[in-house]
């Protein structure tokens, strides 16, 4: 297996991206592993071969970001929408999720990490429904409101904006990066 290393600036955001391509013997299979370092040395995100990003929603009066931080880990269960269930099924250990407060404050409060991949939802006997376990990963310096997200042209195609009722949505890498910047006070 060959390892190729490179460093490049990341679109003028004041961060540098160190990336590694691991090229296995099988032709056509390339795995990319990278880490992004901010100007203050903070690792914005850590990648695995196939990092995916998500948004999970909860009403703060039911289960809040502060409660997740206090609990240190939670079972994300009770999802009863097939599209959201499919997103739970696609989550992999290590994937990052924006934790979104719905209904009352409508804002992204922080980032959670998937610590256990999908399994049978313990709140039902129906085998169609799944759950994952998440843990707090990073709090934002300032929450990112839905109003801020809707004002940003690069975020207009986000699941959160387009399919607002979806409780577990996909987030593209460029959307994730921009919202991280906004949450750190840079947007």
N, C-alpha and C positions, 0 to 999 in steps of 0.2 A: 504494500500500500504506500503510495506517494503522498507527501504532505506539501502543499504550496501555501505560502503566507504572503499577505499583502496588507498595506494600510492605506486608507483613502479618506479624504474629508467627506462628510455627509451633508451635502446640500446646504452649506452655509449656516448650519444651526450651531456652530461652535463645538461640534463633537467630532471625534475621529472613530473610525470603525476598523478594528482589526479583524480580519477574516481568514479562515483557514478552509481550504478545499481538501477534503480527503478523497482521493481517487482510488476506489477499490479496483481489484483486478478485472472485474466484470465490466466490459465496455458499456458506456452509456449511463452508468450509475455514479452520480456525483452527490456527495453529502456536503453541505455547507454548515460550518459551525462558526459563530462569530460572537463578539461582545462589543458593545458600544460604550465608550468612555466619554463622559461629559468633561467640560473644562475644569471642573473641580475634582476630577478623578472618580466620580460616582458612576457605578455601572448602571446604566439606564435599563438594560434588559439582558438576560442571559439566554442564549439560544441553544437549542438542540437541533438535531438533523432536520426535523420538521416542526418548527415552532408555529403554533396557531394562536390567535388572539380572539377573545370573546368578550361579551358584555353580559353580566348577570344582573337581574333586577330584584329588588326587594323593597317593600314599603318599610321605612325606618321604624314605624310603630310595631311592625311584626318582627323584623330582624334587621338590625342596622350594622353599618360598618364598625361602629364602636363595639357592638356586641361580638362581632366576628373577631376583632382584635383581642377582646377579653377572653373569648372561648378558645382562641388559637387554632381552631379547626372546626369545620361544620360540614354536615351532610347537606348537599343541595338537592332537596327532594320536593315532592309535591307538584312537579311540572306536569300539566295535563294538556299540552298542546303538542301536536305531532312534529311540527317544524322545530320547536324548542327542544323536544325530546331527541330529535335527530342531531341537533347541535350538541347536546349532552353526550350522545353516543360517540360523536367525533372528537370529543376532548381527550387529550392525552396528558399523562402525568408530566408536569413541568410547564404546560401551557399557562399563559397569563390571562386574567379576566378583569375587566373593569368592573368594579362594584358600584352599581347605579342605584341611588335612592329614588324610587318611583312615587308617584302620587303627591306626596306632601312637599318634598324639597326639590325634586327632579334635578339631581346632580350626580356626577361621578365623584365619589369620596376617596377612592383608592384603588389599588390593584391587588387582586387575590391570585393565588397560584393553585392549580389543580394538583392535589397530592394523592388522589386515588381515582383511577379511571372508572368508567360507568359500571354500575351493578344494579341489580333489582331494587327498585324504590321500596324502602321498608314501610312506607305509609299505605301501601296497597298490595293486594294479592294478585292484581292483574299484571301479567308478565310484560305487557307492552310498555310499562313506564320505568324510567331509569333515574338514577341519582349519581352524583359524583361528590367527592370530598374536596373542599377548598380550604386554604389557609391564608391569612393575611400576608401580603408580600411587601407592600409599600403604601404608606399614606401620602396623599398629595399635600403640599404646603397650603394650597387653596383648592377647594372643590371646583370642578368644572361643570357649570350649569348647562341645562338643555338650551337655554337662550344663547349662550356663548357658542355652543356646538352648531345651532341653526344659523348663526351669523357667519360661520366660517365656510366659504365656498368649497373647500377641499373635503368637507365632511357631509355635504348634501346627499350623498348616496349611501351613507351609513345605515345599517339596519335600524338603528335607534331612531333615525329620522324618517326613513321610508316605511318601516313596518313597526310603528310605535307600540303596538300591543304585544309584540314578541318578547317573552320574558328571558330568553337566552338567545343572544344574537351573535353573529360573526362580526369581527372587526379586522379590516385589512391592516397590514404592517404600517403603511404610511399614515393611516388614521390613528393607529396606536401611538406612533412617534409624535404626531402633532398634539394629541391630547395629553401625552406625558409632558410635553413642553408647556402646554397651557396650565397643567396642574402644578408645575414647578414655578409658576409666575412669569413664564416667558411668552405668554400668548394672549 
